[in-house]
Amino acid sequence: MIDATYLPSVNACLNSLSALLLVAGYLAVKSGRTRRHRNFMIAALGSSALFLTSYLVYHYQIGSKPYEGTGILRTVYFSILLTHTVLATALLPLVLVTVFRAFKGRYASHRRIARWTLPIWFYVSVTGVVIYAMLYGI
């Protein structure tokens, strides 16, 4: 077993990187730079895959950290956590379908689903960092 105590920080960094790569990919495609868009999105996919692996290793070895906040912050935390968890569950199949359509050159159907996938993926990445900050007091 590896020392998994540092993985929450790694996970927050990977989520931040994913969010930045998603924005860069979006800006690239909006400016007509499709090759750059593809590269940014592949990098975001890689960063998110590393995050998921690290997240699973951490929770397998250590488990969950309870939120210790009280009052309105507790309500805010669990509201963010609930939406994050629900959307993260839906995200994996959305990303896989979106990537598959692009890989197959089905760009019109890729764009239709990417309009949903991108904001959800971005939200999940950003709220992952927010959850980390609230849990660990960063």
Residue pairs with C-beta under 8 A, 6 or more apart in sequence:
1 61
2 57
2 61
4 57
4 58
4 61
4 62
5 62
7 54
7 55
7 57
7 58
8 58
8 65
8 132
8 135
8 136
9 132
9 136
10 54
11 51
11 54
11 55
11 58
11 128
11 132
12 128
12 129
12 132
12 133
12 138
14 47
14 48
14 50
14 51
14 54
15 51
15 125
15 126
15 128
15 129
15 132
16 125
16 129
17 47
18 44
18 47
18 48
18 51
18 121
18 125
19 122
19 125
19 126
19 129
21 40
21 41
21 43
21 44
21 47
22 40
22 41
22 44
22 118
22 121
22 122
22 125
23 122
24 40
25 36
25 37
25 40
25 41
25 44
26 37
26 118
28 34
28 36
28 37
28 40
29 37
38 102
41 99
41 102
44 121
45 95
45 99
48 95
48 121
48 125
51 128
65 135
65 136
67 74
67 77
67 78
67 81
67 134
67 135
69 77
69 134
73 134
76 134
77 131
77 134
80 127
80 130
80 131
80 134
81 131
83 123
83 127
84 123
84 124
84 127
84 128
84 131
87 120
87 123
87 124
88 124
88 128
90 120
91 117
91 120
91 121
91 124
94 113
94 116
94 117
94 120
94 121
95 117
95 121
97 113
97 117
98 110
98 113
98 114
98 117
101 107
101 109
101 110
101 113
102 110
102 114
132 138
